[in-house]
Amino acid sequence: MQSKPDLTSAQWRKSSYSTDTGGDCVEVAALPSTVAVRDSKNPDGPALTFTPEAFTAFLSAVTDGEFTA
């Protein structure tokens, strides 16, 4: 079983396109071997973690329009 990464020193950021001031955003933190994603309105809640390669593949798929209807 893989251990959970330590996110206490994570520098969380949200998209510059986000204009929401109510906290309804997704935040991302890049660590040396993990990319973490969390809900900004629940910063103490769970975070999803990915390898940098998996997150890059996800971003490429989004950019390529693979998730549009």
The first five atom37 places (N, CA, C, CB, O) and aatype in JSON, in Angstrom:
{
  "aatype": [12, 5, 15, 11, 14, 3, 10, 16, 15, 0, 5, 17, 1, 11, 15, 15, 18, 15, 16, 3, 16, 7, 7, 3, 4, 19, 6, 19, 0, 0, 10, 14, 15, 16, 19, 0, 19, 1, 3, 15, 11, 2, 14, 3, 7, 14, 0, 10, 16, 13, 16, 14, 6, 0, 13, 16, 0, 13, 10, 15, 0, 19, 16, 3, 7, 6, 13, 16, 0],
  "atom_mask": [
    [1, 1, 1, 1, 1],
    [1, 1, 1, 1, 1],
    [1, 1, 1, 1, 1],
    [1, 1, 1, 1, 1],
    [1, 1, 1, 1, 1],
    [1, 1, 1, 1, 1],
    [1, 1, 1, 1, 1],
    [1, 1, 1, 1, 1],
    [1, 1, 1, 1, 1],
    [1, 1, 1, 1, 1],
    [1, 1, 1, 1, 1],
    [1, 1, 1, 1, 1],
    [1, 1, 1, 1, 1],
    [1, 1, 1, 1, 1],
    [1, 1, 1, 1, 1],
    [1, 1, 1, 1, 1],
    [1, 1, 1, 1, 1],
    [1, 1, 1, 1, 1],
    [1, 1, 1, 1, 1],
    [1, 1, 1, 1, 1],
    [1, 1, 1, 1, 1],
    [1, 1, 1, 0, 1],
    [1, 1, 1, 0, 1],
    [1, 1, 1, 1, 1],
    [1, 1, 1, 1, 1],
    [1, 1, 1, 1, 1],
    [1, 1, 1, 1, 1],
    [1, 1, 1, 1, 1],
    [1, 1, 1, 1, 1],
    [1, 1, 1, 1, 1],
    [1, 1, 1, 1, 1],
    [1, 1, 1, 1, 1],
    [1, 1, 1, 1, 1],
    [1, 1, 1, 1, 1],
    [1, 1, 1, 1, 1],
    [1, 1, 1, 1, 1],
    [1, 1, 1, 1, 1],
    [1, 1, 1, 1, 1],
    [1, 1, 1, 1, 1],
    [1, 1, 1, 1, 1],
    [1, 1, 1, 1, 1],
    [1, 1, 1, 1, 1],
    [1, 1, 1, 1, 1],
    [1, 1, 1, 1, 1],
    [1, 1, 1, 0, 1],
    [1, 1, 1, 1, 1],
    [1, 1, 1, 1, 1],
    [1, 1, 1, 1, 1],
    [1, 1, 1, 1, 1],
    [1, 1, 1, 1, 1],
    [1, 1, 1, 1, 1],
    [1, 1, 1, 1, 1],
    [1, 1, 1, 1, 1],
    [1, 1, 1, 1, 1],
    [1, 1, 1, 1, 1],
    [1, 1, 1, 1, 1],
    [1, 1, 1, 1, 1],
    [1, 1, 1, 1, 1],
    [1, 1, 1, 1, 1],
    [1, 1, 1, 1, 1],
    [1, 1, 1, 1, 1],
    [1, 1, 1, 1, 1],
    [1, 1, 1, 1, 1],
    [1, 1, 1, 1, 1],
    [1, 1, 1, 0, 1],
    [1, 1, 1, 1, 1],
    [1, 1, 1, 1, 1],
    [1, 1, 1, 1, 1],
    [1, 1, 1, 1, 1]
  ],
  "atom_positions": [
    [[0.84, -1.18, 0.0], [0.0, 0.0, 0.0], [0.88, 1.24, 0.0], [-0.95, 0.0, 1.21], [1.84, 1.33, 0.77]],
    [[0.56, 2.19, -0.86], [1.34, 3.41, -0.97], [0.94, 4.38, 0.15], [1.14, 4.07, -2.36], [-0.24, 4.53, 0.45]],
    [[1.93, 5.02, 0.76], [1.63, 5.96, 1.83], [1.12, 7.28, 1.26], [2.88, 6.21, 2.7], [1.41, 7.64, 0.12]],
    [[0.35, 7.98, 2.08], [-0.18, 9.28, 1.65], [0.94, 10.31, 1.65], [-1.35, 9.74, 2.56], [1.75, 10.34, 2.58]],
    [[1.0, 11.15, 0.62], [2.04, 12.18, 0.6], [1.77, 13.24, 1.66], [2.13, 12.83, -0.8], [0.62, 13.52, 2.0]],
    [[2.82, 13.81, 2.18], [2.71, 14.89, 3.16], [2.42, 16.19, 2.42], [4.02, 15.02, 4.02], [3.26, 16.68, 1.67]],
    [[1.23, 16.74, 2.63], [0.82, 17.96, 1.93], [0.91, 19.21, 2.82], [-0.6, 17.8, 1.42], [0.42, 20.27, 2.43]],
    [[1.51, 19.09, 4.0], [1.55, 20.22, 4.91], [2.36, 21.4, 4.36], [2.14, 19.79, 6.24], [2.08, 22.55, 4.7]],
    [[3.33, 21.14, 3.52], [4.14, 22.24, 2.97], [3.71, 22.62, 1.54], [5.62, 21.86, 2.97], [4.37, 23.41, 0.87]],
    [[2.6, 22.04, 1.1], [2.15, 22.29, -0.27], [1.77, 23.76, -0.46], [0.95, 21.39, -0.61], [1.15, 24.37, 0.4]],
    [[2.15, 24.3, -1.59], [1.79, 25.66, -1.99], [0.61, 25.56, -2.94], [3.01, 26.42, -2.65], [0.8, 25.3, -4.13]],
    [[-0.59, 25.75, -2.45], [-1.8, 25.59, -3.24], [-2.04, 26.82, -4.1], [-3.0, 25.34, -2.33], [-1.78, 27.94, -3.69]],
    [[-2.54, 26.58, -5.32], [-2.87, 27.7, -6.21], [-4.1, 27.33, -7.03], [-1.68, 28.04, -7.15], [-4.41, 26.16, -7.23]],
    [[-4.77, 28.36, -7.48], [-5.92, 28.13, -8.35], [-5.7, 28.88, -9.66], [-7.25, 28.58, -7.67], [-4.82, 29.72, -9.75]],
    [[-6.49, 28.57, -10.63], [-6.33, 29.14, -11.96], [-6.44, 30.66, -11.93], [-7.37, 28.56, -12.9], [-7.23, 31.22, -11.18]],
    [[-5.64, 31.3, -12.75], [-5.75, 32.76, -12.89], [-7.05, 33.14, -13.57], [-4.56, 33.31, -13.68], [-7.46, 34.3, -13.53]],
    [[-7.71, 32.17, -14.22], [-9.0, 32.41, -14.86], [-10.14, 32.41, -13.84], [-9.26, 31.36, -15.93], [-11.25, 32.84, -14.15]],
    [[-9.87, 31.94, -12.64], [-10.9, 31.87, -11.61], [-11.18, 33.27, -11.07], [-10.48, 30.92, -10.47], [-10.28, 33.96, -10.6]],
    [[-12.43, 33.66, -11.13], [-12.83, 34.96, -10.58], [-13.7, 34.78, -9.35], [-13.58, 35.79, -11.63], [-14.23, 35.75, -8.81]],
    [[-13.85, 33.54, -8.92], [-14.72, 33.25, -7.79], [-14.09, 33.75, -6.49], [-15.01, 31.74, -7.7], [-12.93, 33.43, -6.2]],
    [[-14.83, 34.51, -5.73], [-14.33, 34.98, -4.44], [-14.97, 34.21, -3.29], [-14.59, 36.47, -4.28], [-14.63, 34.44, -2.13]],
    [[-15.89, 33.31, -3.6], [-16.56, 32.53, -2.57], [-15.86, 31.24, -2.22], [0.0, 0.0, 0.0], [-16.33, 30.51, -1.35]],
    [[-14.76, 30.94, -2.89], [-14.0, 29.75, -2.56], [-14.41, 28.5, -3.31], [0.0, 0.0, 0.0], [-13.95, 27.41, -2.98]],
    [[-15.26, 28.62, -4.32], [-15.7, 27.45, -5.08], [-14.77, 27.17, -6.24], [-17.14, 27.63, -5.59], [-15.15, 27.34, -7.4]],
    [[-13.57, 26.75, -5.94], [-12.55, 26.52, -6.96], [-11.81, 25.23, -6.68], [-11.57, 27.71, -7.04], [-11.86, 24.69, -5.57]],
    [[-11.13, 24.76, -7.68], [-10.21, 23.64, -7.52], [-8.82, 24.23, -7.36], [-10.29, 22.64, -8.74], [-8.43, 25.13, -8.1]],
    [[-8.08, 23.71, -6.4], [-6.71, 24.17, -6.18], [-5.75, 23.02, -6.47], [-6.52, 24.7, -4.73], [-6.08, 21.85, -6.27]],
    [[-4.57, 23.37, -6.94], [-3.56, 22.38, -7.31], [-2.26, 22.73, -6.59], [-3.34, 22.34, -8.86], [-1.91, 23.9, -6.44]],
    [[-1.56, 21.7, -6.16], [-0.24, 21.89, -5.55], [0.72, 20.89, -6.19], [-0.29, 21.69, -3.98], [0.44, 19.69, -6.25]],
    [[1.84, 21.39, -6.67], [2.86, 20.52, -7.27], [3.96, 20.28, -6.25], [3.44, 21.16, -8.57], [4.59, 21.22, -5.76]],
    [[4.19, 19.02, -5.96], [5.28, 18.61, -5.08], [6.28, 17.81, -5.91], [4.74, 17.76, -3.86], [5.98, 17.52, -7.07]],
    [[7.43, 17.46, -5.38], [8.44, 16.79, -6.2], [7.95, 15.53, -6.93], [9.59, 16.43, -5.35], [8.29, 15.32, -8.09]],
    [[7.17, 14.69, -6.27], [6.74, 13.45, -6.92], [5.22, 13.27, -6.96], [7.36, 12.26, -6.21], [4.73, 12.19, -7.28]],
    [[4.5, 14.34, -6.65], [3.04, 14.26, -6.58], [2.42, 15.57, -7.01], [2.58, 13.91, -5.16], [2.98, 16.64, -6.76]],
    [[1.27, 15.49, -7.66], [0.44, 16.65, -7.91], [-0.84, 16.41, -7.13], [0.17, 16.89, -9.46], [-1.5, 15.38, -7.31]],
    [[-1.21, 17.34, -6.27], [-2.4, 17.2, -5.44], [-3.47, 18.18, -5.91], [-2.07, 17.44, -3.95], [-3.17, 19.29, -6.35]],
    [[-4.72, 17.76, -5.81], [-5.86, 18.57, -6.21], [-6.87, 18.53, -5.07], [-6.5, 18.05, -7.57], [-7.16, 17.47, -4.52]],
    [[-7.41, 19.71, -4.71], [-8.4, 19.76, -3.64], [-9.48, 20.79, -3.95], [-7.73, 20.09, -2.29], [-9.34, 21.61, -4.86]],
    [[-10.55, 20.72, -3.2], [-11.66, 21.67, -3.29], [-11.33, 22.85, -2.38], [-13.03, 21.0, -2.89], [-11.12, 22.66, -1.18]],
    [[-11.27, 24.05, -2.92], [-10.85, 25.21, -2.12], [-11.82, 25.54, -0.99], [-10.7, 26.42, -3.01], [-11.42, 26.15, 0.0]],
    [[-13.08, 25.15, -1.11], [-14.01, 25.45, -0.02], [-13.9, 24.44, 1.12], [-15.44, 25.49, -0.54], [-14.57, 24.59, 2.14]],
    [[-13.06, 23.42, 0.95], [-12.83, 22.44, 2.0], [-11.33, 22.13, 2.07], [-13.64, 21.13, 1.73], [-10.91, 21.01, 1.82]],
    [[-10.52, 23.14, 2.43], [-9.06, 22.96, 2.39], [-8.53, 21.9, 3.36], [-8.4, 24.26, 2.68], [-7.43, 21.39, 3.17]],
    [[-9.29, 21.57, 4.39], [-8.85, 20.54, 5.33], [-9.39, 19.17, 4.97], [-9.27, 20.91, 6.74], [-9.12, 18.18, 5.65]],
    [[-10.16, 19.11, 3.89], [-10.73, 17.85, 3.43], [-9.72, 17.05, 2.63], [0.0, 0.0, 0.0], [-8.53, 17.38, 2.6]],
    [[-10.19, 16.01, 1.99], [-9.28, 15.15, 1.23], [-8.75, 15.82, -0.02], [-9.97, 13.86, 0.85], [-9.35, 16.76, -0.55]],
    [[-7.63, 15.34, -0.48], [-7.03, 15.79, -1.74], [-6.78, 14.57, -2.6], [-5.7, 16.59, -1.5], [-6.39, 13.51, -2.11]],
    [[-7.01, 14.72, -3.89], [-6.65, 13.68, -4.84], [-5.19, 13.86, -5.19], [-7.56, 13.72, -6.12], [-4.72, 14.99, -5.34]],
    [[-4.46, 12.77, -5.33], [-3.04, 12.88, -5.7], [-2.76, 12.05, -6.95], [-2.14, 12.41, -4.53], [-3.34, 10.99, -7.16]],
    [[-1.87, 12.57, -7.76], [-1.51, 11.97, -9.03], [-0.01, 12.04, -9.22], [-2.23, 12.68, -10.19], [0.67, 12.87, -8.61]],
    [[0.51, 11.15, -10.05], [1.9, 11.31, -10.45], [1.96, 12.51, -11.39], [2.46, 9.99, -11.15], [0.95, 12.84, -12.02]],
    [[3.09, 13.17, -11.49], [3.19, 14.29, -12.43], [2.85, 13.87, -13.87], [4.59, 14.89, -12.39], [2.25, 14.64, -14.61]],
    [[3.24, 12.66, -14.25], [2.96, 12.18, -15.61], [1.46, 12.01, -15.84], [3.69, 10.85, -15.85], [0.96, 12.36, -16.91]],
    [[0.75, 11.47, -14.86], [-0.7, 11.28, -15.0], [-1.41, 12.62, -15.07], [-1.26, 10.44, -13.83], [-2.36, 12.79, -15.84]],
    [[-0.96, 13.58, -14.26], [-1.62, 14.89, -14.28], [-1.34, 15.62, -15.6], [-1.13, 15.75, -13.09], [-2.23, 16.28, -16.13]],
    [[-0.14, 15.5, -16.12], [0.19, 16.09, -17.41], [-0.67, 15.48, -18.51], [1.68, 15.91, -17.73], [-1.15, 16.2, -19.39]],
    [[-0.86, 14.16, -18.47], [-1.71, 13.49, -19.46], [-3.15, 13.99, -19.35], [-1.66, 11.96, -19.27], [-3.81, 14.2, -20.37]],
    [[-3.64, 14.19, -18.14], [-4.99, 14.72, -17.93], [-5.11, 16.12, -18.52], [-5.34, 14.74, -16.43], [-6.06, 16.41, -19.24]],
    [[-4.15, 16.98, -18.22], [-4.19, 18.35, -18.76], [-4.15, 18.36, -20.28], [-3.04, 19.17, -18.2], [-4.83, 19.16, -20.92]],
    [[-3.36, 17.48, -20.86], [-3.3, 17.38, -22.32], [-4.65, 16.95, -22.89], [-2.2, 16.38, -22.75], [-5.08, 17.48, -23.91]],
    [[-5.3, 16.01, -22.24], [-6.61, 15.56, -22.7], [-7.64, 16.68, -22.61], [-7.08, 14.35, -21.88], [-8.48, 16.82, -23.5]],
    [[-7.58, 17.48, -21.55], [-8.49, 18.61, -21.41], [-8.24, 19.61, -22.54], [-8.32, 19.3, -20.02], [-9.17, 20.06, -23.19]],
    [[-6.98, 19.94, -22.76], [-6.6, 20.88, -23.81], [-7.03, 20.39, -25.19], [-5.1, 21.12, -23.78], [-7.43, 21.18, -26.04]],
    [[-6.94, 19.1, -25.39], [-7.31, 18.51, -26.69], [-8.82, 18.34, -26.86], [-6.65, 17.16, -26.84], [-9.28, 17.9, -27.92]],
    [[-9.6, 18.69, -25.85], [-11.05, 18.62, -25.94], [-11.64, 17.23, -25.76], [0.0, 0.0, 0.0], [-12.77, 16.99, -26.18]],
    [[-10.9, 16.34, -25.17], [-11.38, 14.97, -25.01], [-12.57, 14.84, -24.06], [-10.26, 14.1, -24.51], [-13.25, 13.82, -24.06]],
    [[-12.84, 15.86, -23.25], [-13.93, 15.77, -22.29], [-15.12, 16.67, -22.64], [-13.43, 16.12, -20.93], [-16.03, 16.84, -21.83]],
    [[-15.1, 17.23, -23.82], [-16.23, 18.07, -24.22], [-17.34, 17.21, -24.8], [-15.79, 19.13, -25.24], [-17.09, 16.16, -25.4]],
    [[-18.55, 17.67, -24.61], [-19.72, 16.91, -25.11], [-19.98, 17.19, -26.56], [-20.96, 17.24, -24.29], [-20.92, 16.63, -27.14]]
  ]
}
